[in-house]
Each structure stands twice: as structure tokens, then as C-alpha cells.
Amino acid sequence: METALIALLLASLAPGAWCAVTRQARSLRFLPVVSATIVLSCFLLMTSYMSAGEAKVPAKAKPQVEPVRKKLVAPKNWPDGHPLPIVGSNCAACHLTAGRELTAAVTNFVRSVHDINEMTCYDCHGGNSRDDVKAHEGEFGFIGTKKSAHIQGCSECHSEEAELLASGPHHWDFTTRINTEYPLCFDCHGNHDIGNPPADFKLAAMCGDCHDKPQKDFPNIAAVVNENDKLWGTLRKVHKKNIANTENPVPPRFRKDVDSLRTDTMQIIHSAMEISSATASSLNGRAEKLRLGLENWLQSTK
């Protein structure tokens, strides 16, 4: 239909055809039909031309998500013996010399679980990985410290944990608004130092922020939390001693047990439901055995 109407318009522009149309138009019976046909044909022709013009405009390039690998150089005030991130991104290169909390983020990120898996700042923060000047521009998906956006990112990668959390009493839909009465992912896990928490962190203390008497109200899960804190106290010493290992600071013979125990403990902690004393005893026995093994390793490697 469109082609026929455009052809009619083009034909009408020819001198002979236009004269014929004009002669027909002298009759009032045909004037409305001829006028409508010409107007509609002009509209369709212009639309077709504009669409063709738009097709010639190249599509805007997608934001660059793969970081440019840079050689990182430790600043003068970098902690002695502290390695650099595994992936040398332009974020890390800039933040190394930015100072204060901007450099602290890189320091804490080193040998976190995300650093060991060769993730970079872009995986959570977005941004431009090739142009330092535009690194924080919103057009490249930069989200900075927006909590709700980061929580969405956590749940996309850690879907099992998110589902378990959603099934328990700690769940809140943070896409609607931030509610400080409910824990955020990074309240317990940290942010840049995930898998390598600071020495003063205690999961039991986090529980105590909302629960006055967890040992009385949830004795079995509270016992698991306390034993988990003891294990992490030893793991911090292991990480510090073996931090130069780019694969994993945990000695190879302990890695399977660490991962298995973390998975089983994670399922209990995220669902936040009371467990039986038998389940707590089994988990705590495994945690204690692993902790003692790691302490023996620390003694033998002095």
C-alpha cells in the first residue's frame, strides 16, 4: 500500500500526469480524493526518508566494561609487605595515590574474595574503565556508594544467599527504600574486604545490635556464630601470614573444608532460623577442628 501511494505521488509529479490529475480535480467529485492521496503520499514519503536517515546514524557504543590492565605501583605510604590488587585497573591505579578512604578501599580489597576471583571495581561500581576523567560518569553505569544498587548487585551474583535471606525474618525489600532496622549485606560481610574482615569484626556483635539476648533467645544459632568468630580470628592470622599468595591465602589442604563449612554456615545464618542442638554441635565440631588445624599450620610455618 505504501509503495503504491508513493508511486502515485511520483507519477503525479510528472508533467503529463499532473495535468491529468488537474483536469480530474476540476470536477469537485474527485478533488477530495486527489488531495487526500497527495497529502498521504507526501507523509509516507517523508517518513520513509527520515527512517532511512536515522538508519545511517551509527548506534551509540555500549559502555566499556572490561578494564584496561595497568601496571600498579605501590605509593610510598603503602603498608610494608602488603601486595597490590591482582587486576591492575585504572580505578586501582588512581585510588592508590588518592589518599585517605579512597586508598583504604584498595588496601582492604587486596586478597578479598573478590580480588582472589580477579574482579575489579567495575564489577560492583560500574564506570568507565578506559577514561579516568569519565570514570565516575553515570552514562557508564557508575553507581558509587548507592546502597540499594549495590544490594541488587549482591543478589544477582549470590542468588542462593538472597533467596535464603528472603525466606527469613531479616528480609526487607531494599529496592523500595533503605530500612536501617534490617541488616544490609555489607553490615555483616563488609564491602571491599569481603572474605577478609578486619581484626575487630565480630559477627556476634552485629547480632547484638538488634538482639539483646541472642544466647537466650536463639542459643543454638548463637553458639554457631560464636564458634564462627573464633575460626575467623584464626583465618585472619592465616591471611596476614600468607597474603602474598595470589590464588588464595588459605593453605591448599584446608580450602575444601573452609569452603564446605562456609556454605553450610551460610545457609543457617542467611535464613536466620533457629536450628537444633545437634546441627549446632556438628557445625561447631567441624569449625573447631578446622581452627585447630590452621593454628598448627601457623605454628609450623614460623
C-alpha positions as CSV (number, residue, x, y, z in Angstrom):
1,M,0.0,0.0,0.0
2,E,2.8,2.4,1.0
3,T,4.7,1.7,-2.2
4,A,1.7,2.2,-4.4
5,L,0.9,5.5,-2.8
6,I,4.5,6.7,-3.2
7,A,4.5,5.6,-6.8
8,L,1.2,7.5,-7.4
9,L,2.8,10.6,-5.9
10,L,5.9,10.3,-8.1
11,A,3.8,9.8,-11.1
12,S,1.7,12.8,-10.2
13,L,4.8,14.9,-10.2
14,A,5.5,14.1,-13.9
15,P,4.1,16.9,-16.1
16,G,1.7,14.8,-18.1
17,A,0.3,13.0,-15.1
18,W,0.0,16.2,-13.2
19,C,-2.1,17.7,-15.9
20,A,-4.3,14.7,-15.9
21,V,-4.8,14.9,-12.2
22,T,-5.5,18.6,-12.5
23,R,-8.1,18.0,-15.2
24,Q,-9.8,15.4,-12.9
25,A,-9.6,17.8,-10.0
26,R,-11.6,20.3,-11.8
27,S,-14.5,18.1,-11.1
28,L,-15.5,18.6,-7.5
29,R,-16.3,15.0,-7.2
30,F,-12.6,13.9,-7.4
31,L,-11.0,16.9,-5.7
32,P,-11.2,15.5,-2.1
33,V,-9.9,12.1,-3.2
34,V,-6.9,13.5,-5.2
35,S,-6.0,15.9,-2.4
36,A,-6.1,13.2,0.3
37,T,-4.0,10.9,-1.9
38,I,-1.3,13.5,-2.4
39,V,-1.1,14.5,1.2
40,L,-0.9,10.9,2.5
41,S,1.7,10.1,-0.1
42,C,3.9,13.0,0.9
43,F,3.6,12.0,4.5
44,L,4.6,8.4,3.8
45,L,7.5,9.5,1.6
46,M,8.9,11.9,4.2
47,T,8.6,9.1,6.9
48,S,10.4,6.7,4.7
49,Y,13.2,9.2,4.1
50,M,13.5,10.1,7.8
51,S,13.7,6.4,8.7
52,A,16.4,5.9,6.1
53,G,18.3,8.8,7.5
54,E,18.1,7.5,11.1
55,A,19.4,4.1,10.0
56,K,22.6,5.8,8.7
57,V,23.4,7.2,12.2
58,P,25.7,4.8,14.0
59,A,24.4,3.5,17.3
60,K,26.0,4.8,20.4
61,A,28.7,2.5,21.7
62,K,28.0,0.5,24.8
63,P,29.9,1.5,27.9
64,Q,33.2,-0.2,28.2
65,V,33.1,-2.8,31.0
66,E,36.3,-4.7,30.6
67,P,39.1,-2.8,32.5
68,V,42.3,-1.8,30.9
69,R,45.2,-3.7,32.5
70,K,47.7,-1.3,34.1
71,K,50.9,-1.9,36.0
72,L,50.2,-0.9,39.5
73,V,52.9,0.9,41.5
74,A,52.7,1.0,45.3
75,P,52.8,4.5,46.7
76,K,55.4,5.4,49.3
77,N,53.0,5.1,52.2
78,W,51.8,1.6,51.2
79,P,51.9,-0.9,54.0
80,D,55.1,-3.0,54.1
81,G,54.7,-6.4,52.6
82,H,51.1,-5.7,51.5
83,P,50.5,-6.8,47.9
84,L,48.7,-4.9,45.2
85,P,45.4,-5.9,43.6
86,I,45.6,-8.9,41.2
87,V,44.0,-7.0,38.4
88,G,45.5,-3.6,37.6
89,S,42.5,-1.5,36.7
90,N,42.6,2.3,36.2
91,C,40.4,2.6,39.3
92,A,43.0,0.9,41.4
93,A,45.8,2.9,39.8
94,C,44.2,6.2,40.6
95,H,42.9,5.3,44.1
96,L,46.4,4.1,45.2
97,T,47.6,7.7,45.3
98,A,44.2,9.4,46.1
99,G,44.7,9.1,49.9
100,R,42.6,8.6,52.9
101,E,39.5,6.4,52.5
102,L,39.9,6.3,48.7
103,T,43.2,4.5,49.1
104,A,42.0,2.5,52.1
105,A,39.4,0.9,49.8
106,V,42.2,-0.6,47.7
107,T,44.2,-1.7,50.7
108,N,41.1,-3.6,52.1
109,F,40.2,-5.0,48.7
110,V,43.6,-6.8,48.3
111,R,43.1,-10.6,48.8
112,S,39.4,-10.2,49.5
113,V,37.3,-13.0,47.9
114,H,36.5,-10.6,45.0
115,D,40.2,-9.8,44.4
116,I,41.1,-13.5,44.5
117,N,38.5,-14.1,41.8
118,E,40.1,-11.3,39.7
119,M,37.1,-9.0,40.0
120,T,37.6,-5.2,39.7
121,C,35.9,-2.1,40.9
122,Y,33.7,-2.0,37.8
123,D,32.0,-5.3,38.7
124,C,30.3,-3.5,41.6
125,H,30.6,0.2,40.9
126,G,30.4,0.4,37.1
127,G,32.1,3.3,35.5
128,N,34.4,4.0,32.5
129,S,37.4,1.7,32.6
130,R,39.3,3.5,29.8
131,D,39.0,7.2,30.6
132,D,39.9,8.3,34.0
133,V,38.2,11.7,33.6
134,K,34.9,10.0,32.9
135,A,35.3,7.1,35.3
136,H,32.6,8.3,37.6
137,E,30.1,9.4,34.9
138,G,26.5,8.0,35.2
139,E,26.4,7.3,31.4
140,F,28.9,4.5,32.0
141,G,26.8,2.9,34.8
142,F,28.7,4.3,37.7
143,I,26.7,3.9,40.9
144,G,29.2,5.0,43.6
145,T,28.0,4.2,47.1
146,K,24.3,3.9,46.4
147,K,23.3,1.1,48.8
148,S,20.2,-0.2,47.1
149,A,22.1,-0.5,43.8
150,H,24.8,-2.5,45.5
151,I,22.4,-4.8,47.2
152,Q,20.8,-5.5,43.9
153,G,24.2,-6.4,42.6
154,C,24.9,-8.7,45.5
155,S,21.7,-10.6,44.9
156,E,22.4,-11.0,41.2
157,C,25.6,-12.8,41.8
158,H,24.7,-14.5,45.1
159,S,21.2,-15.7,44.2
160,E,21.1,-18.6,46.7
161,E,22.1,-16.4,49.6
162,A,19.5,-13.8,48.5
163,E,16.7,-16.5,48.4
164,L,17.6,-17.8,51.8
165,L,17.7,-14.2,53.2
166,A,14.3,-13.5,51.6
167,S,12.8,-16.6,53.4
168,G,13.8,-15.4,56.8
169,P,12.9,-12.6,59.3
170,H,15.8,-10.4,58.2
171,H,14.4,-9.7,54.8
172,W,13.4,-6.3,53.6
173,D,12.9,-5.1,50.0
174,F,15.6,-2.5,49.8
175,T,14.6,-1.6,46.2
176,T,11.8,0.4,47.8
177,R,13.9,2.3,50.4
178,I,16.7,1.7,52.9
179,N,15.4,0.5,56.3
180,T,18.1,0.6,59.0
181,E,16.0,-1.8,61.1
182,Y,17.0,-4.6,58.8
183,P,20.6,-5.7,58.1
184,L,22.3,-4.9,54.8
185,C,24.6,-7.4,53.0
186,F,27.7,-5.3,53.9
187,D,26.7,-4.9,57.6
188,C,27.9,-8.5,58.1
189,H,30.1,-9.0,55.0
190,G,31.8,-5.7,54.7
191,N,32.3,-4.2,51.3
192,H,35.8,-4.0,49.9
193,D,37.2,-6.5,52.4
194,I,34.7,-9.3,51.9
195,G,36.2,-12.7,52.9
196,N,39.0,-10.9,54.7
197,P,37.4,-8.9,57.5
198,P,39.2,-6.5,59.9
199,A,40.6,-7.8,63.2
200,D,37.9,-6.0,65.3
201,F,34.9,-7.5,63.4
202,K,32.7,-9.9,65.3
203,L,29.5,-11.4,63.8
204,A,28.2,-11.8,67.3
205,A,28.4,-8.1,67.8
206,M,26.4,-7.5,64.7
207,C,23.7,-9.8,66.0
208,G,23.8,-7.9,69.3
209,D,22.9,-4.6,67.6
210,C,19.3,-5.8,67.3
211,H,19.1,-8.8,69.7
212,D,19.6,-8.1,73.4
213,K,19.8,-11.7,74.5
214,P,20.7,-13.9,71.5
215,Q,22.2,-16.6,73.7
216,K,18.9,-16.9,75.5
217,D,16.5,-16.4,72.6
218,F,18.5,-18.4,69.9
219,P,21.0,-20.5,71.9
220,N,22.0,-22.9,69.1
221,I,22.5,-20.4,66.3
222,A,24.2,-18.1,68.7
223,A,26.7,-20.9,69.5
224,V,27.4,-21.3,65.8
225,V,28.0,-17.6,65.5
226,N,30.4,-17.6,68.4
227,E,32.4,-20.5,67.0
228,N,32.5,-18.9,63.6
229,D,34.0,-15.8,65.1
230,K,36.7,-17.9,66.7
231,L,37.5,-19.5,63.4
232,W,37.7,-16.2,61.6
233,G,40.1,-14.9,64.3
234,T,42.5,-17.7,63.2
235,L,41.8,-17.2,59.5
236,R,42.8,-13.5,59.8
237,K,46.2,-14.6,61.0
238,V,46.5,-17.1,58.2
239,H,45.5,-14.4,55.6
240,K,48.1,-12.0,57.1
241,K,50.8,-14.5,57.0
242,N,50.1,-15.8,53.5
243,I,48.6,-12.7,51.9
244,A,51.2,-12.7,49.1
245,N,49.5,-15.8,47.7
246,T,47.5,-14.5,44.7
247,E,45.4,-17.7,44.4
248,N,44.1,-18.0,47.9
249,P,45.7,-17.1,51.3
250,V,44.2,-20.3,52.8
251,P,46.7,-23.2,52.6
252,P,45.6,-25.7,49.9
253,R,44.9,-28.6,52.2
254,F,42.4,-26.5,54.2
255,R,40.5,-24.9,51.4
256,K,37.9,-27.6,50.8
257,D,37.0,-27.8,54.5
258,V,36.8,-24.0,54.7
259,D,34.5,-23.7,51.6
260,S,32.3,-26.6,52.8
261,L,31.9,-25.1,56.3
262,R,31.2,-21.6,55.0
263,T,28.5,-23.0,52.7
264,D,26.7,-24.9,55.5
265,T,27.0,-22.0,57.9
266,M,25.8,-19.5,55.3
267,Q,22.6,-21.4,54.8
268,I,21.8,-21.2,58.5
269,I,22.9,-17.5,59.0
270,H,21.1,-16.1,56.0
271,S,17.8,-17.9,56.8
272,A,18.2,-16.7,60.4
273,M,16.0,-19.5,61.8
274,E,16.8,-21.4,65.0
275,I,18.4,-24.8,64.5
276,S,18.6,-27.9,66.5
277,S,21.3,-28.5,69.1
278,A,22.5,-31.5,67.1
279,T,23.1,-29.3,64.0
280,A,24.8,-26.7,66.0
281,S,27.1,-29.3,67.7
282,S,28.0,-30.8,64.3
283,L,28.9,-27.4,62.8
284,N,30.8,-26.3,65.8
285,G,32.8,-29.5,65.9
286,R,33.9,-29.0,62.3
287,A,34.7,-25.4,62.9
288,E,36.8,-26.2,66.0
289,K,38.7,-29.0,64.1
290,L,39.5,-26.7,61.2
291,R,40.6,-23.9,63.6
292,L,43.0,-26.1,65.4
293,G,44.4,-27.4,62.2
294,L,45.0,-23.8,61.0
295,E,46.6,-22.9,64.3
296,N,49.0,-25.8,64.0
297,W,49.9,-24.7,60.4
298,L,50.7,-21.2,61.8
299,Q,52.9,-22.7,64.4
300,S,54.7,-24.9,61.9
301,T,55.4,-22.1,59.5
302,K,57.1,-19.7,61.9
